């Protein structure tokens, strides 16, 4: 099971701002079950978080 996430986020003056997007990380594995790092890519959008000047505002899950 792949529990690694890819995050697109913004900071301003060290504080989180705007919409943060959390994606599932997709990758391939070798014959020994180890991840092949060069195959990592951004997958499906899972959820977003909204921040206003460092303050958490809301979290929304993507409906399938």
N, CA, C and O atoms as a CHARMM CRD file, in Angstrom:
* protein
*
  256
    1    1 UNK  N      0.84400  -1.19500   0.00000 PROA 1      0.00000
    2    1 UNK  CA     0.00000   0.00000   0.00000 PROA 1      0.00000
    3    1 UNK  C      0.87800   1.24300   0.00000 PROA 1      0.00000
    4    1 UNK  O      1.88900   1.29400   0.69900 PROA 1      0.00000
    5    2 UNK  N      0.50000   2.21900  -0.76500 PROA 2      0.00000
    6    2 UNK  CA     1.28500   3.42600  -0.93100 PROA 2      0.00000
    7    2 UNK  C      0.67400   4.54500  -0.09300 PROA 2      0.00000
    8    2 UNK  O     -0.40600   5.04600  -0.40700 PROA 2      0.00000
    9    3 UNK  N      1.36800   4.93300   0.97300 PROA 3      0.00000
   10    3 UNK  CA     0.88100   6.00100   1.84600 PROA 3      0.00000
   11    3 UNK  C      1.72500   7.25900   1.73200 PROA 3      0.00000
   12    3 UNK  O      1.72500   8.09600   2.63400 PROA 3      0.00000
   13    4 UNK  N      2.44300   7.39100   0.62700 PROA 4      0.00000
   14    4 UNK  CA     3.28000   8.56600   0.42600 PROA 4      0.00000
   15    4 UNK  C      2.46400   9.61600  -0.31400 PROA 4      0.00000
   16    4 UNK  O      1.75200   9.30400  -1.26800 PROA 4      0.00000
   17    5 UNK  N      2.57400  10.87100   0.13800 PROA 5      0.00000
   18    5 UNK  CA     1.82700  11.94800  -0.48800 PROA 5      0.00000
   19    5 UNK  C      2.77000  12.94500  -1.15300 PROA 5      0.00000
   20    5 UNK  O      3.92500  13.10000  -0.75600 PROA 5      0.00000
   21    6 UNK  N      2.25000  13.60500  -2.16100 PROA 6      0.00000
   22    6 UNK  CA     2.92300  14.69300  -2.86000 PROA 6      0.00000
   23    6 UNK  C      2.16900  15.95600  -2.47200 PROA 6      0.00000
   24    6 UNK  O      0.94500  15.99800  -2.59300 PROA 6      0.00000
   25    7 UNK  N      2.86500  16.98000  -2.01200 PROA 7      0.00000
   26    7 UNK  CA     2.22900  18.19300  -1.51500 PROA 7      0.00000
   27    7 UNK  C      2.63700  19.39800  -2.34700 PROA 7      0.00000
   28    7 UNK  O      3.81900  19.61300  -2.61900 PROA 7      0.00000
   29    8 UNK  N      1.63900  20.18000  -2.74700 PROA 8      0.00000
   30    8 UNK  CA     1.87900  21.48700  -3.36000 PROA 8      0.00000
   31    8 UNK  C      1.40400  22.51700  -2.35100 PROA 8      0.00000
   32    8 UNK  O      0.22200  22.55100  -2.00900 PROA 8      0.00000
   33    9 UNK  N      2.32300  23.36700  -1.86500 PROA 9      0.00000
   34    9 UNK  CA     1.98600  24.29100  -0.78700 PROA 9      0.00000
   35    9 UNK  C      2.72200  25.61500  -0.95500 PROA 9      0.00000
   36    9 UNK  O      3.73400  25.70100  -1.65100 PROA 9      0.00000
   37   10 UNK  N      2.18900  26.64300  -0.29800 PROA 10     0.00000
   38   10 UNK  CA     2.80800  27.96600  -0.32000 PROA 10     0.00000
   39   10 UNK  C      2.99600  28.46500   1.10500 PROA 10     0.00000
   40   10 UNK  O      2.18500  28.19900   1.99200 PROA 10     0.00000
   41   11 UNK  N      4.09500  29.20200   1.30000 PROA 11     0.00000
   42   11 UNK  CA     4.38100  29.86100   2.57400 PROA 11     0.00000
   43   11 UNK  C      4.64400  31.33400   2.31000 PROA 11     0.00000
   44   11 UNK  O      5.09800  31.71900   1.23300 PROA 11     0.00000
   45   12 UNK  N      4.35100  32.14400   3.31200 PROA 12     0.00000
   46   12 UNK  CA     4.72500  33.54800   3.25900 PROA 12     0.00000
   47   12 UNK  C      5.16300  33.93800   4.66700 PROA 12     0.00000
   48   12 UNK  O      4.41700  33.75200   5.62800 PROA 12     0.00000
   49   13 UNK  N      6.35800  34.47100   4.78500 PROA 13     0.00000
   50   13 UNK  CA     6.93200  34.82100   6.08500 PROA 13     0.00000
   51   13 UNK  C      6.91500  33.63500   7.04100 PROA 13     0.00000
   52   13 UNK  O      6.69800  33.80000   8.24100 PROA 13     0.00000
   53   14 UNK  N      7.14600  32.43900   6.50500 PROA 14     0.00000
   54   14 UNK  CA     7.19700  31.22700   7.31900 PROA 14     0.00000
   55   14 UNK  C      5.85000  30.66200   7.71800 PROA 14     0.00000
   56   14 UNK  O      5.79100  29.68900   8.46900 PROA 14     0.00000
   57   15 UNK  N      4.75900  31.25200   7.23000 PROA 15     0.00000
   58   15 UNK  CA     3.41200  30.79200   7.57400 PROA 15     0.00000
   59   15 UNK  C      2.73100  30.17300   6.35900 PROA 15     0.00000
   60   15 UNK  O      2.92900  30.64100   5.23800 PROA 15     0.00000
   61   16 UNK  N      1.92500  29.12000   6.56700 PROA 16     0.00000
   62   16 UNK  CA     1.19700  28.53800   5.44100 PROA 16     0.00000
   63   16 UNK  C      0.13700  29.50700   4.92900 PROA 16     0.00000
   64   16 UNK  O     -0.53300  30.17800   5.71500 PROA 16     0.00000
   65   17 UNK  N     -0.01100  29.57600   3.60300 PROA 17     0.00000
   66   17 UNK  CA    -1.02100  30.45000   2.99700 PROA 17     0.00000
   67   17 UNK  C     -1.70900  29.71300   1.84700 PROA 17     0.00000
   68   17 UNK  O     -1.19300  28.73700   1.30400 PROA 17     0.00000
   69   18 UNK  N     -2.87300  30.21000   1.50600 PROA 18     0.00000
   70   18 UNK  CA    -3.63300  29.75100   0.34000 PROA 18     0.00000
   71   18 UNK  C     -3.98800  28.26600   0.40600 PROA 18     0.00000
   72   18 UNK  O     -4.01800  27.66700   1.48000 PROA 18     0.00000
   73   19 UNK  N     -4.25200  27.69100  -0.75600 PROA 19     0.00000
   74   19 UNK  CA    -4.70400  26.30100  -0.82300 PROA 19     0.00000
   75   19 UNK  C     -3.51500  25.35100  -0.93500 PROA 19     0.00000
   76   19 UNK  O     -2.64200  25.52100  -1.78600 PROA 19     0.00000
   77   20 UNK  N     -3.49900  24.35600  -0.06700 PROA 20     0.00000
   78   20 UNK  CA    -2.50200  23.29600  -0.12900 PROA 20     0.00000
   79   20 UNK  C     -3.17000  22.08500  -0.74800 PROA 20     0.00000
   80   20 UNK  O     -4.29500  21.74500  -0.38300 PROA 20     0.00000
   81   21 UNK  N     -2.49000  21.42800  -1.68400 PROA 21     0.00000
   82   21 UNK  CA    -3.06100  20.27100  -2.36700 PROA 21     0.00000
   83   21 UNK  C     -2.24900  19.02500  -2.03600 PROA 21     0.00000
   84   21 UNK  O     -1.02800  19.01300  -2.19000 PROA 21     0.00000
   85   22 UNK  N     -2.93000  17.98300  -1.58400 PROA 22     0.00000
   86   22 UNK  CA    -2.31600  16.71300  -1.22200 PROA 22     0.00000
   87   22 UNK  C     -2.69700  15.65500  -2.24700 PROA 22     0.00000
   88   22 UNK  O     -3.87500  15.34900  -2.42700 PROA 22     0.00000
   89   23 UNK  N     -1.69700  15.10400  -2.91300 PROA 23     0.00000
   90   23 UNK  CA    -1.89600  14.10300  -3.95500 PROA 23     0.00000
   91   23 UNK  C     -1.32600  12.76300  -3.48600 PROA 23     0.00000
   92   23 UNK  O     -0.43600  12.72600  -2.63700 PROA 23     0.00000
   93   24 UNK  N     -1.82800  11.69300  -4.02800 PROA 24     0.00000
   94   24 UNK  CA    -1.21700  10.37700  -3.81500 PROA 24     0.00000
   95   24 UNK  C      0.05000  10.31700  -4.66800 PROA 24     0.00000
   96   24 UNK  O      0.04200  10.72600  -5.82900 PROA 24     0.00000
   97   25 UNK  N      1.13000   9.80800  -4.09300 PROA 25     0.00000
   98   25 UNK  CA     2.36900   9.63200  -4.83000 PROA 25     0.00000
   99   25 UNK  C      2.32400   8.27900  -5.52000 PROA 25     0.00000
  100   25 UNK  O      2.07700   7.25800  -4.87700 PROA 25     0.00000
  101   26 UNK  N      2.55900   8.26900  -6.81300 PROA 26     0.00000
  102   26 UNK  CA     2.59500   7.01900  -7.56500 PROA 26     0.00000
  103   26 UNK  C      4.05100   6.70100  -7.87700 PROA 26     0.00000
  104   26 UNK  O      4.84000   7.59500  -8.18500 PROA 26     0.00000
  105   27 UNK  N      4.40000   5.42300  -7.79600 PROA 27     0.00000
  106   27 UNK  CA     5.75500   4.99600  -8.11600 PROA 27     0.00000
  107   27 UNK  C      5.76700   3.51500  -8.44700 PROA 27     0.00000
  108   27 UNK  O      4.84100   2.78100  -8.10100 PROA 27     0.00000
  109   28 UNK  N      6.81100   3.09100  -9.11100 PROA 28     0.00000
  110   28 UNK  CA     6.98800   1.68200  -9.44600 PROA 28     0.00000
  111   28 UNK  C      7.98200   1.07000  -8.46500 PROA 28     0.00000
  112   28 UNK  O      8.73900   1.78000  -7.80400 PROA 28     0.00000
  113   29 UNK  N      7.96700  -0.26500  -8.38100 PROA 29     0.00000
  114   29 UNK  CA     8.83600  -0.98700  -7.46000 PROA 29     0.00000
  115   29 UNK  C      9.65100  -2.01700  -8.22700 PROA 29     0.00000
  116   29 UNK  O      9.21000  -2.54200  -9.24900 PROA 29     0.00000
  117   30 UNK  N     10.85700  -2.29900  -7.71500 PROA 30     0.00000
  118   30 UNK  CA    11.68300  -3.32200  -8.35900 PROA 30     0.00000
  119   30 UNK  C     11.24800  -4.71400  -7.90000 PROA 30     0.00000
  120   30 UNK  O     10.30700  -4.84900  -7.11800 PROA 30     0.00000
  121   31 UNK  N     11.93900  -5.74700  -8.39100 PROA 31     0.00000
  122   31 UNK  CA    11.56900  -7.13300  -8.09000 PROA 31     0.00000
  123   31 UNK  C     11.71500  -7.48600  -6.61300 PROA 31     0.00000
  124   31 UNK  O     11.17200  -8.49400  -6.16300 PROA 31     0.00000
  125   32 UNK  N     12.45200  -6.65500  -5.84500 PROA 32     0.00000
  126   32 UNK  CA    12.61700  -6.88600  -4.40300 PROA 32     0.00000
  127   32 UNK  C     11.65200  -6.05700  -3.56400 PROA 32     0.00000
  128   32 UNK  O     11.71800  -6.07300  -2.33500 PROA 32     0.00000
  129   33 UNK  N     10.75900  -5.33600  -4.22900 PROA 33     0.00000
  130   33 UNK  CA     9.76800  -4.53800  -3.51600 PROA 33     0.00000
  131   33 UNK  C     10.25500  -3.16300  -3.09800 PROA 33     0.00000
  132   33 UNK  O      9.55500  -2.46000  -2.36900 PROA 33     0.00000
  133   34 UNK  N     11.44000  -2.76100  -3.54400 PROA 34     0.00000
  134   34 UNK  CA    11.97200  -1.43700  -3.20800 PROA 34     0.00000
  135   34 UNK  C     11.48400  -0.41300  -4.23900 PROA 34     0.00000
  136   34 UNK  O     11.40200  -0.71700  -5.42900 PROA 34     0.00000
  137   35 UNK  N     11.16200   0.79900  -3.77600 PROA 35     0.00000
  138   35 UNK  CA    10.68500   1.81600  -4.72200 PROA 35     0.00000
  139   35 UNK  C     11.78100   2.26000  -5.68200 PROA 35     0.00000
  140   35 UNK  O     12.94500   2.39500  -5.30300 PROA 35     0.00000
  141   36 UNK  N     11.38900   2.48300  -6.92000 PROA 36     0.00000
  142   36 UNK  CA    12.29000   3.04700  -7.92800 PROA 36     0.00000
  143   36 UNK  C     12.02000   4.55100  -7.92200 PROA 36     0.00000
  144   36 UNK  O     11.03200   5.01500  -8.49100 PROA 36     0.00000
  145   37 UNK  N     12.91200   5.30900  -7.26900 PROA 37     0.00000
  146   37 UNK  CA    12.66800   6.72900  -7.02700 PROA 37     0.00000
  147   37 UNK  C     12.47100   7.53700  -8.30600 PROA 37     0.00000
  148   37 UNK  O     11.71000   8.50500  -8.30500 PROA 37     0.00000
  149   38 UNK  N     13.12100   7.17100  -9.36900 PROA 38     0.00000
  150   38 UNK  CA    13.00300   7.92500 -10.62300 PROA 38     0.00000
  151   38 UNK  C     11.62300   7.79600 -11.25200 PROA 38     0.00000
  152   38 UNK  O     11.30600   8.53700 -12.18200 PROA 38     0.00000
  153   39 UNK  N     10.79200   6.87200 -10.76900 PROA 39     0.00000
  154   39 UNK  CA     9.45600   6.69100 -11.34100 PROA 39     0.00000
  155   39 UNK  C      8.38300   7.44500 -10.55400 PROA 39     0.00000
  156   39 UNK  O      7.20600   7.38800 -10.91000 PROA 39     0.00000
  157   40 UNK  N      8.77100   8.14600  -9.49800 PROA 40     0.00000
  158   40 UNK  CA     7.77600   8.85800  -8.68300 PROA 40     0.00000
  159   40 UNK  C      7.11200   9.96800  -9.48400 PROA 40     0.00000
  160   40 UNK  O      7.75900  10.68500 -10.24800 PROA 40     0.00000
  161   41 UNK  N      5.78300  10.09000  -9.28500 PROA 41     0.00000
  162   41 UNK  CA     5.02200  11.13800  -9.96800 PROA 41     0.00000
  163   41 UNK  C      3.77900  11.47500  -9.15000 PROA 41     0.00000
  164   41 UNK  O      3.31900  10.68700  -8.32300 PROA 41     0.00000
  165   42 UNK  N      3.26300  12.64300  -9.40000 PROA 42     0.00000
  166   42 UNK  CA     2.05600  13.10300  -8.72500 PROA 42     0.00000
  167   42 UNK  C      0.87000  12.31300  -9.25200 PROA 42     0.00000
  168   42 UNK  O      0.67300  12.20700 -10.46300 PROA 42     0.00000
  169   43 UNK  N      0.08000  11.75800  -8.34000 PROA 43     0.00000
  170   43 UNK  CA    -1.08900  10.97800  -8.71700 PROA 43     0.00000
  171   43 UNK  C     -2.37500  11.75200  -8.48500 PROA 43     0.00000
  172   43 UNK  O     -2.43600  12.96200  -8.70100 PROA 43     0.00000
  173   44 UNK  N     -3.39900  11.04000  -8.04400 PROA 44     0.00000
  174   44 UNK  CA    -4.73300  11.58300  -7.83700 PROA 44     0.00000
  175   44 UNK  C     -4.77800  12.57000  -6.66800 PROA 44     0.00000
  176   44 UNK  O     -4.15900  12.33500  -5.63100 PROA 44     0.00000
  177   45 UNK  N     -5.51000  13.66800  -6.83900 PROA 45     0.00000
  178   45 UNK  CA    -5.71800  14.63300  -5.76100 PROA 45     0.00000
  179   45 UNK  C     -6.58500  13.98500  -4.69100 PROA 45     0.00000
  180   45 UNK  O     -7.67400  13.49400  -4.98900 PROA 45     0.00000
  181   46 UNK  N     -6.10600  13.98000  -3.43800 PROA 46     0.00000
  182   46 UNK  CA    -6.83300  13.35900  -2.32900 PROA 46     0.00000
  183   46 UNK  C     -7.65100  14.36700  -1.53800 PROA 46     0.00000
  184   46 UNK  O     -8.83600  14.15300  -1.28100 PROA 46     0.00000
  185   47 UNK  N     -7.00600  15.47400  -1.15000 PROA 47     0.00000
  186   47 UNK  CA    -7.70800  16.50100  -0.37600 PROA 47     0.00000
  187   47 UNK  C     -6.94900  17.81900  -0.44300 PROA 47     0.00000
  188   47 UNK  O     -5.79400  17.87000  -0.86700 PROA 47     0.00000
  189   48 UNK  N     -7.61300  18.87200  -0.02000 PROA 48     0.00000
  190   48 UNK  CA    -7.00300  20.20200   0.03500 PROA 48     0.00000
  191   48 UNK  C     -7.19000  20.77800   1.42500 PROA 48     0.00000
  192   48 UNK  O     -8.12500  20.42200   2.14300 PROA 48     0.00000
  193   49 UNK  N     -6.28500  21.67500   1.79400 PROA 49     0.00000
  194   49 UNK  CA    -6.40600  22.45000   3.02700 PROA 49     0.00000
  195   49 UNK  C     -6.27000  23.91200   2.64800 PROA 49     0.00000
  196   49 UNK  O     -5.46700  24.26600   1.78500 PROA 49     0.00000
  197   50 UNK  N     -7.05200  24.75600   3.29200 PROA 50     0.00000
  198   50 UNK  CA    -6.99700  26.18200   3.02200 PROA 50     0.00000
  199   50 UNK  C     -6.46800  26.89800   4.26000 PROA 50     0.00000
  200   50 UNK  O     -6.90600  26.64500   5.38200 PROA 50     0.00000
  201   51 UNK  N     -5.50100  27.81000   4.02300 PROA 51     0.00000
  202   51 UNK  CA    -4.91600  28.61300   5.08300 PROA 51     0.00000
  203   51 UNK  C     -5.07200  30.08400   4.74200 PROA 51     0.00000
  204   51 UNK  O     -4.98100  30.47800   3.58000 PROA 51     0.00000
  205   52 UNK  N     -5.30800  30.89000   5.76600 PROA 52     0.00000
  206   52 UNK  CA    -5.38600  32.33800   5.60400 PROA 52     0.00000
  207   52 UNK  C     -4.38800  32.96500   6.56500 PROA 52     0.00000
  208   52 UNK  O     -4.61900  33.01300   7.77400 PROA 52     0.00000
  209   53 UNK  N     -3.27000  33.44500   6.01500 PROA 53     0.00000
  210   53 UNK  CA    -2.23000  34.08500   6.80800 PROA 53     0.00000
  211   53 UNK  C     -1.78000  33.21800   7.98600 PROA 53     0.00000
  212   53 UNK  O     -1.62600  33.70800   9.10500 PROA 53     0.00000
  213   54 UNK  N     -1.57200  31.93400   7.72200 PROA 54     0.00000
  214   54 UNK  CA    -1.09600  31.01100   8.74100 PROA 54     0.00000
  215   54 UNK  C     -2.17900  30.31800   9.53600 PROA 54     0.00000
  216   54 UNK  O     -1.89100  29.36500  10.26000 PROA 54     0.00000
  217   55 UNK  N     -3.40600  30.76600   9.42300 PROA 55     0.00000
  218   55 UNK  CA    -4.52700  30.16800  10.15500 PROA 55     0.00000
  219   55 UNK  C     -5.21700  29.12400   9.28900 PROA 55     0.00000
  220   55 UNK  O     -5.59000  29.39800   8.14800 PROA 55     0.00000
  221   56 UNK  N     -5.38300  27.92800   9.83700 PROA 56     0.00000
  222   56 UNK  CA    -6.10400  26.87700   9.13400 PROA 56     0.00000
  223   56 UNK  C     -7.56800  27.27000   9.00700 PROA 56     0.00000
  224   56 UNK  O     -8.18900  27.67000   9.99100 PROA 56     0.00000
  225   57 UNK  N     -8.13200  27.15900   7.79200 PROA 57     0.00000
  226   57 UNK  CA    -9.51800  27.55300   7.53400 PROA 57     0.00000
  227   57 UNK  C    -10.39700  26.33200   7.33600 PROA 57     0.00000
  228   57 UNK  O    -11.42100  26.19600   8.00500 PROA 57     0.00000
  229   58 UNK  N    -10.01500  25.43300   6.42000 PROA 58     0.00000
  230   58 UNK  CA   -10.85800  24.26300   6.16000 PROA 58     0.00000
  231   58 UNK  C    -10.07100  23.18500   5.44400 PROA 58     0.00000
  232   58 UNK  O     -9.00500  23.43400   4.88000 PROA 58     0.00000
  233   59 UNK  N    -10.62100  21.98400   5.48000 PROA 59     0.00000
  234   59 UNK  CA   -10.05600  20.82000   4.78600 PROA 59     0.00000
  235   59 UNK  C    -11.18400  20.19500   3.98800 PROA 59     0.00000
  236   59 UNK  O    -12.27600  19.98100   4.51300 PROA 59     0.00000
  237   60 UNK  N    -10.92500  19.90100   2.71900 PROA 60     0.00000
  238   60 UNK  CA   -11.94200  19.30500   1.85100 PROA 60     0.00000
  239   60 UNK  C    -11.37100  18.06700   1.17900 PROA 60     0.00000
  240   60 UNK  O    -10.29300  18.11800   0.58700 PROA 60     0.00000
  241   61 UNK  N    -12.09600  16.94900   1.27000 PROA 61     0.00000
  242   61 UNK  CA   -11.71900  15.72000   0.59800 PROA 61     0.00000
  243   61 UNK  C    -12.30300  15.70100  -0.79100 PROA 61     0.00000
  244   61 UNK  O    -13.41600  16.18300  -1.00400 PROA 61     0.00000
  245   62 UNK  N    -11.57500  15.15500  -1.73500 PROA 62     0.00000
  246   62 UNK  CA   -12.03600  15.04100  -3.11700 PROA 62     0.00000
  247   62 UNK  C    -12.97100  13.84900  -3.22000 PROA 62     0.00000
  248   62 UNK  O    -12.63200  12.74400  -2.79500 PROA 62     0.00000
  249   63 UNK  N    -14.13400  14.07400  -3.77800 PROA 63     0.00000
  250   63 UNK  CA   -15.09200  12.98800  -3.95800 PROA 63     0.00000
  251   63 UNK  C    -14.73800  12.21100  -5.20700 PROA 63     0.00000
  252   63 UNK  O    -14.40800  12.78900  -6.24200 PROA 63     0.00000
  253   64 UNK  N    -14.80800  10.89100  -5.10000 PROA 64     0.00000
  254   64 UNK  CA   -14.47900  10.04400  -6.25000 PROA 64     0.00000
  255   64 UNK  C    -15.63500   9.87600  -7.16500 PROA 64     0.00000
  256   64 UNK  O    -15.52300   9.19200  -8.18200 PROA 64     0.00000
